[in-house]
Amino acid sequence: MRLKYKLLLLLLVCGLSMQAQNIPSIRATDIEGLSRSKDTVYVYHFWATWCLPCVQELPEYNEVYRYFEKSPVCLRLISLDYKQDYPMRLAQFVMRKKVLPPVMWLNETNSNYFVPKIDERWEGSLPATLIVQPGKYRKFVEGQASATQIIGLINPLLVTEE
């Protein structure tokens, strides 16, 4: 009987890990390198699983992701979770909350180093969002934002010149 439960638990754990997002680890200096194409709008949302406003905001970013799914918009959620929670706990959380945008984990621990690398105006609080269109636009939003607000910031950047 015990063996049956162990096998069932093993199948459940394997099934959960197979459905979870692959969450790459990045450094603050990698973010600039991710924003290359001048024809793409890049949205980097900084959050953590332990941040209640961040967790409350996740459905808003799912909505933004769906809204721009077929547009030249690259949305990434950058987790600032603790090292001991990466990758397993973070991946399980992302799966449990049905997070749609790709998630990355910022593997920096010294906020005095990485915060100004992201944006000099950032005071370090979460959530925070950086919107970049290389060579054309840069906007940093600290604090919670609705899908409507984020979509409103991105849409004008997608207007093509004729």
C-alpha positions as CSV (number, residue, x, y, z in Angstrom):
1,M,0.0,0.0,0.0
2,R,2.8,2.4,0.9
3,L,4.5,1.7,-2.5
4,K,1.3,2.6,-4.3
5,Y,1.2,6.1,-2.6
6,K,4.9,6.7,-3.2
7,L,4.4,6.0,-6.9
8,L,1.4,8.2,-7.1
9,L,3.3,11.0,-5.3
10,L,6.2,10.6,-7.7
11,L,4.0,10.7,-10.7
12,L,2.3,13.8,-9.4
13,V,5.6,15.6,-8.7
14,C,7.0,14.7,-12.1
15,G,3.8,15.8,-13.8
16,L,3.9,19.1,-12.0
17,S,7.5,19.8,-12.9
18,M,6.9,18.9,-16.6
19,Q,4.2,21.5,-16.9
20,A,6.1,24.2,-15.1
21,Q,7.8,27.0,-17.0
22,N,11.5,26.8,-17.5
23,I,12.7,29.8,-15.6
24,P,16.1,31.1,-16.6
25,S,18.4,32.9,-14.3
26,I,19.7,36.3,-15.4
27,R,21.8,39.2,-14.1
28,A,20.8,42.9,-14.2
29,T,23.2,43.6,-17.0
30,D,21.6,40.9,-19.2
31,I,18.3,42.9,-19.4
32,E,19.7,45.5,-21.7
33,G,20.9,42.7,-24.0
34,L,17.4,41.3,-24.2
35,S,16.1,44.6,-25.6
36,R,17.7,44.6,-29.1
37,S,15.1,45.2,-31.8
38,K,14.0,48.8,-32.4
39,D,10.7,47.4,-33.8
40,T,9.8,45.7,-30.5
41,V,8.5,47.1,-27.3
42,Y,10.0,45.3,-24.3
43,V,8.2,45.2,-21.0
44,Y,10.1,44.0,-17.9
45,H,7.9,43.6,-14.8
46,F,9.8,43.2,-11.5
47,W,8.0,41.3,-8.8
48,A,8.3,38.6,-6.1
49,T,6.1,35.8,-4.8
50,W,6.4,37.2,-1.3
51,C,5.1,40.7,-2.4
52,L,1.4,40.8,-1.9
53,P,0.8,43.7,-4.4
54,C,2.9,41.8,-6.9
55,V,0.8,38.7,-6.6
56,Q,-2.4,40.7,-6.8
57,E,-1.2,42.2,-10.0
58,L,-0.3,39.0,-11.8
59,P,-3.8,38.7,-13.5
60,E,-3.2,42.2,-14.9
61,Y,0.0,41.0,-16.6
62,N,-1.7,37.9,-17.9
63,E,-4.2,40.2,-19.5
64,V,-1.5,42.4,-21.0
65,Y,0.3,39.3,-22.3
66,R,-2.9,38.0,-24.0
67,Y,-3.7,41.5,-25.4
68,F,-0.3,41.8,-27.2
69,E,0.1,38.1,-28.0
70,K,0.3,38.8,-31.8
71,S,2.1,42.1,-31.5
72,P,5.8,43.1,-31.4
73,V,5.7,43.3,-27.6
74,C,8.0,41.2,-25.5
75,L,6.7,40.9,-21.9
76,R,8.9,39.3,-19.3
77,L,8.2,38.9,-15.5
78,I,11.5,39.2,-13.6
79,S,11.3,37.6,-10.2
80,L,13.3,38.9,-7.3
81,D,12.6,35.9,-5.2
82,Y,15.1,34.5,-2.7
83,K,17.8,32.2,-3.9
84,Q,16.5,29.3,-1.9
85,D,13.2,29.6,-3.8
86,Y,14.8,29.3,-7.2
87,P,13.9,27.3,-9.3
88,M,11.5,24.9,-7.7
89,R,9.3,27.0,-5.4
90,L,9.2,29.8,-8.0
91,A,8.2,27.4,-10.8
92,Q,5.5,25.8,-8.7
93,F,4.1,29.2,-7.8
94,V,4.1,30.3,-11.4
95,M,2.2,27.2,-12.4
96,R,-0.2,27.4,-9.5
97,K,-1.1,31.0,-10.3
98,K,-1.3,30.2,-14.1
99,V,1.2,32.9,-15.0
100,L,1.2,33.3,-18.8
101,P,4.2,35.6,-19.5
102,P,7.6,34.1,-19.5
103,V,9.3,34.4,-16.1
104,M,13.0,35.0,-15.4
105,W,14.8,35.1,-12.1
106,L,17.2,37.9,-11.2
107,N,20.1,36.2,-9.5
108,E,21.4,39.4,-7.9
109,T,21.4,39.9,-4.2
110,N,22.9,43.4,-3.8
111,S,20.1,45.8,-4.5
112,N,22.5,48.7,-4.3
113,Y,24.2,47.3,-7.4
114,F,21.3,46.0,-9.5
115,V,18.6,48.6,-8.8
116,P,20.4,51.5,-10.5
117,K,21.4,49.2,-13.4
118,I,17.7,48.7,-14.1
119,D,16.8,52.3,-13.7
120,E,18.4,55.2,-11.8
121,R,15.0,56.4,-10.7
122,W,14.0,53.1,-9.1
123,E,13.9,53.3,-5.3
124,G,13.9,49.5,-5.1
125,S,10.2,48.9,-4.2
126,L,8.1,46.2,-5.8
127,P,6.3,45.9,-8.1
128,A,8.0,47.9,-10.8
129,T,7.8,47.9,-14.6
130,L,10.3,49.0,-17.2
131,I,9.0,49.6,-20.8
132,V,11.6,50.0,-23.4
133,Q,11.6,50.5,-27.2
134,P,15.4,50.8,-28.0
135,G,16.5,54.2,-29.2
136,K,12.9,55.5,-29.0
137,Y,11.3,55.2,-25.6
138,R,12.0,54.3,-22.0
139,K,9.4,54.5,-19.1
140,F,9.8,53.3,-15.6
141,V,6.7,52.7,-13.4
142,E,7.2,52.0,-9.7
143,G,4.2,50.5,-7.9
144,Q,1.1,48.7,-9.0
145,A,-0.4,49.2,-12.4
146,S,-3.5,47.9,-14.1
147,A,-3.6,46.2,-17.4
148,T,-5.4,49.2,-18.8
149,Q,-2.5,51.5,-17.7
150,I,0.2,49.3,-19.1
151,I,-1.7,48.7,-22.4
152,G,-2.2,52.5,-22.6
153,L,1.6,53.1,-22.3
154,I,2.4,50.4,-25.0
155,N,-0.3,51.0,-27.6
156,P,1.0,54.5,-28.8
157,L,4.5,52.9,-29.4
158,L,3.0,50.4,-31.8
159,V,1.5,53.0,-34.1
160,T,3.2,52.7,-37.5
161,E,4.3,55.7,-39.4
162,E,3.0,55.9,-43.0
